């Protein structure tokens, strides 16, 4: 199966910067295809890391404190960071946050946590959410696609993001 992607809302096209990020996954799809490989999200991120860094994304290197990417969401006295969320990657201009998920993307609703956290990041305009095309016999990409489609078509919940890019690898 090929790499799939969709920008929500579907009422406008992708930016050049978003296109470049998608290409990082497209160019490496033969190495991360979830129909062929059962990689963790960290393993997938490791494969696409160099390409993302070439387009000036900061990418998490490991789960150690120094290698995590902490995006501030609340500030206290003297501009001290009171709350932050970890991200798998973020663009140099801090407008695009990246999350790569594997098995728990849909079944454990991790994608909803990713959406919430991206919405809390003051500078973030886009969330790129990369999920498996197939996991344990189900199509995670399609399941999350249907959820996001309903969210945007229904219109009852307005997100502060310009868009969410769903990538199925």
Buried (B, 14 or more C-beta within 10 A) or exposed (E): BEBBBBBBBEEEEBBEBBBBBBBBBBEBBEBBBBEEBEBEBBBBBBBBBEBBEEBEBBBBBEEEEEEBBBBBBEEEEEEEEEEBBEBBBBBEEBBBBBBBBBBBBBEEEBBBBBBEBBBBBEEBBBBBBBBBBBBEEEBBBBBBBEBBBEBBEEEEEEBEBBBBBBBBB
